[in-house]
């Protein structure tokens, strides 16, 4: 359930024009497509049936059932939709300045209240459909506020994620190597690139090797992987946040590497002599 106060809902409903049962200028079809695109959820699902079943009532049910993270994604999408249509002359954003400002603040607050701050970093790294499905399953568990139920899938995600990094940089590993062993090889490669600015950063990254070693035990003894009794909610959330933060940081290092490679490969203009 999204933590929206009565005042939050007042601003949102006024901005979205929900008083008459509509939501902005969406038809039933475009409303369904928009929500599916931004959240992966079907607004026509029976769980969103409320009152008359109008678009406005379904959106109210959405707020009542979905997490802060999911609701914030949809609100940010609706705000961008309004801004884009204002630039096309459909809406006049200046006439709803107060509503737009309040709704932006609400969406931002809900984003900041997300259970796992960098959950959006959990994305497929290849065009493999299984990798895509795996990534979505991990994110869905967070959206449903059920981190303890996806620890095994998060572990599998990390194995595929780290292997994809090694493949990209031609780092040799065996299919039998454990997650922490593969990650250790990748960290050694990163150290050779001298991307880290501080000793502390290097030590935190190296510490992640032993953390992933411990994650192997969690996967084997405290997840659905072998029909175990699940780990408690708070520790599961701690693990999710640690892994998501690590993935986000690695993404930033990979971006630096890509930028450096592009610069090195850029053609050099002939000198004028």
C-alpha positions in Angstrom: 0.0 0.0 0.0 1.4 3.4 -1.0 1.7 5.8 1.9 -0.5 8.6 0.5 -2.1 11.0 2.9 -5.6 12.4 2.3 -3.9 15.7 1.2 -1.7 13.8 -1.2 -4.7 12.1 -2.8 -6.5 15.5 -3.0 -3.6 17.0 -5.0 -3.2 13.9 -7.2 -6.9 13.6 -8.0 -7.2 17.3 -8.8 -4.1 17.2 -11.1 -5.2 14.1 -12.9 -8.8 15.2 -13.3 -10.2 12.2 -11.5 -13.4 13.8 -10.2 -15.5 12.6 -13.1 -14.1 9.1 -13.3 -11.4 9.9 -15.9 -7.6 10.1 -15.7 -6.2 12.9 -17.8 -7.2 12.2 -21.5 -6.6 8.4 -21.4 -9.0 6.1 -23.0 -9.5 2.6 -21.4 -7.1 1.2 -23.9 -4.3 3.8 -23.6 -4.7 3.9 -19.8 -4.1 0.1 -19.7 -1.1 0.3 -22.1 0.5 3.2 -20.2 0.3 1.5 -16.8 1.6 -1.7 -18.3 4.5 0.1 -19.9 5.5 1.9 -16.7 4.9 -0.7 -14.0 4.4 -4.0 -15.8 1.0 -4.4 -14.2 -2.4 -4.9 -15.7 -4.8 -2.2 -14.4 -7.7 -4.4 -15.7 -6.8 -7.1 -13.2 -9.7 -7.9 -10.8 -7.7 -6.7 -7.8 -8.0 -3.1 -9.0 -11.8 -3.4 -9.3 -13.3 -0.6 -7.1 -16.6 1.1 -7.1 -17.8 1.8 -10.7 -14.6 0.3 -12.2 -13.8 3.6 -13.9 -10.2 4.6 -14.7 -10.2 6.9 -11.7 -11.5 4.2 -9.3 -9.0 1.7 -10.7 -6.2 4.1 -10.1 -7.4 4.6 -6.5 -7.3 0.9 -6.0 -3.8 0.8 -7.5 -2.7 3.3 -4.8 -4.3 1.2 -2.1 -2.6 -2.1 -3.2 0.8 -1.2 -4.7 4.0 -0.2 -3.0 5.6 3.2 -2.7 8.2 2.2 -5.3 5.6 1.1 -7.9 3.3 4.0 -7.3 6.2 6.5 -7.6 7.2 4.9 -11.0 3.6 5.5 -12.3 3.4 9.0 -10.9 6.7 10.0 -12.5 5.4 8.6 -15.7 2.1 10.5 -15.5 4.0 13.8 -14.8 6.2 13.3 -17.8 3.1 12.4 -19.9 1.5 15.7 -18.8 4.7 17.7 -19.5 5.1 16.2 -23.0 1.5 16.9 -23.9 1.8 20.4 -22.6 4.7 20.9 -25.1 2.4 19.6 -27.8 -0.3 22.1 -26.8 -2.7 19.6 -25.4 -2.4 20.9 -21.8 -1.3 24.1 -20.3 1.2 23.2 -17.6 1.4 26.8 -16.3 -2.3 26.7 -15.4 -1.7 23.8 -13.0 1.7 24.9 -11.6 0.7 24.3 -8.0 -0.8 20.9 -8.7 2.2 19.8 -10.8 4.6 21.0 -8.0 2.8 19.1 -5.3 2.4 15.9 -7.3 6.2 16.0 -8.2 7.0 16.3 -4.5 4.7 13.3 -3.7 6.3 11.2 -6.4 9.8 12.1 -5.2 8.9 11.3 -1.6 7.6 7.9 -2.5 10.7 7.2 -4.5 12.9 8.1 -1.5 10.8 5.8 0.6 11.4 2.8 -1.6 12.4 -0.4 0.3 15.5 -0.9 -1.9 17.0 2.3 -3.1 18.7 1.0 -6.2 16.4 -1.8 -7.2 16.2 -0.4 -10.7 19.8 -1.5 -11.1 18.6 -5.1 -11.2 18.3 -5.4 -14.9 19.2 -8.1 -17.5 22.7 -7.6 -19.0 22.2 -9.7 -22.1 19.4 -10.2 -24.6 18.6 -13.6 -23.0 14.9 -13.8 -22.2 15.5 -16.0 -19.1 17.8 -13.2 -17.7 15.1 -10.7 -18.4 12.5 -12.8 -16.6 14.8 -13.4 -13.7 15.5 -9.7 -13.3 11.8 -8.9 -13.3 11.1 -11.6 -10.7 13.6 -10.0 -8.4 12.2 -6.5 -8.8 8.6 -7.8 -8.4 9.5 -9.3 -5.1 10.6 -5.9 -3.8 7.5 -4.2 -5.3 5.4 -6.6 -3.4 7.5 -6.0 -0.2 8.5 -9.7 -0.1 12.4 -9.7 -0.2 12.7 -12.9 1.7 10.9 -14.8 -1.0 13.3 -13.9 -3.7 16.7 -14.4 -2.1 17.4 -17.5 -4.3 16.5 -15.6 -7.4 18.7 -12.6 -6.3 21.6 -15.0 -5.9 21.0 -16.5 -9.4 20.8 -13.0 -10.8 24.2 -12.1 -9.3 25.8 -15.2 -10.7 24.5 -14.4 -14.2 25.4 -10.7 -13.7 29.0 -11.3 -12.7 29.5 -14.0 -15.4 28.3 -11.4 -18.0 30.9 -8.9 -16.8 33.6 -11.5 -17.0 32.5 -12.5 -20.5 32.5 -8.8 -21.6 36.1 -8.4 -20.4 37.3 -11.8 -21.5 38.0 -12.8 -17.9 38.4 -16.6 -17.7 36.3 -18.6 -15.2 34.9 -22.1 -14.8 31.2 -22.9 -14.8 31.9 -24.6 -11.5 33.3 -21.5 -9.9 31.3 -20.1 -7.0 29.8 -16.6 -7.1 32.4 -15.1 -4.8 35.2 -16.8 -6.8 34.0 -15.3 -10.1 33.5 -11.9 -8.4 37.0 -12.1 -7.0 38.4 -12.4 -10.5 36.3 -9.4 -11.7 37.5 -7.3 -8.7 41.1 -8.2 -9.6 40.4 -6.9 -13.1 38.9 -3.7 -11.8 42.0 -3.1 -9.6 44.2 -3.4 -12.6 42.2 -0.7 -14.3 42.9 1.7 -11.4 39.4 3.1 -11.3 39.1 3.5 -7.6 40.1 6.8 -6.1 40.5 5.8 -2.5 41.8 2.9 -0.5 38.5 2.8 1.3 36.7 2.2 -1.9 39.0 -0.6 -2.8 38.5 -2.3 0.6 34.7 -2.0 0.3 34.8 -3.7 -3.1 37.1 -6.4 -1.9 34.9 -7.0 1.2 32.1 -7.7 -1.2 33.9 -10.9 -2.2 33.4 -12.3 1.3 29.9 -10.9 1.5 29.0 -12.9 -1.7 30.6 -15.9 -0.2 28.2 -15.6 2.8 25.4 -15.1 0.3 26.1 -18.6 -1.0 25.2 -19.9 2.5 22.0 -17.8 2.7 20.9 -19.1 -0.7 21.5 -22.7 0.3 20.1 -22.6 3.9 17.7 -19.6 4.1 15.9 -19.4 0.8 13.4 -21.3 -1.3 16.4 -22.9 -3.2 16.2 -26.1 -1.1 12.8 -25.8 0.6 14.4 -24.1 3.7 12.7 -22.0 6.3 13.1 -18.4 4.9 15.3 -15.8 6.4 13.5 -13.0 8.4 12.2 -10.0 6.6 14.7 -7.4 8.0 17.9 -9.3 7.2 16.5 -10.2 3.7 16.0 -6.5 3.1 19.5 -5.7 4.3 20.9 -8.3 1.8 18.8 -6.8 -1.0 20.0 -3.3 -0.3 23.6 -4.4 -0.1 23.5 -6.3 -3.4 21.5 -3.6 -5.3 24.1 -0.9 -4.1 26.9 -3.1 -5.3 25.3 -3.6 -8.7 24.7 0.1 -9.0 28.3 0.9 -8.2 29.6 -1.7 -10.6 27.4 -0.1 -13.3 29.1 3.2 -12.6 32.6 1.6 -13.0 31.5 -0.1 -16.2 30.4 3.3 -17.5 33.8 4.7 -16.8 35.4 1.8 -18.6 33.1 2.2 -21.6 33.8 5.9 -21.8 37.6 5.3 -21.7 37.4 2.7 -24.4 35.3 4.9 -26.7 37.9 7.7 -26.2 40.8 5.4 -27.0 39.0 4.2 -30.2 38.0 7.6 -31.4 39.7 8.6 -34.7 42.4 11.2 -34.4 42.1 14.0 -37.0 45.1 14.5 -39.2 47.5 17.2 -38.0 47.4 20.3 -40.3 50.9 20.0 -41.7 
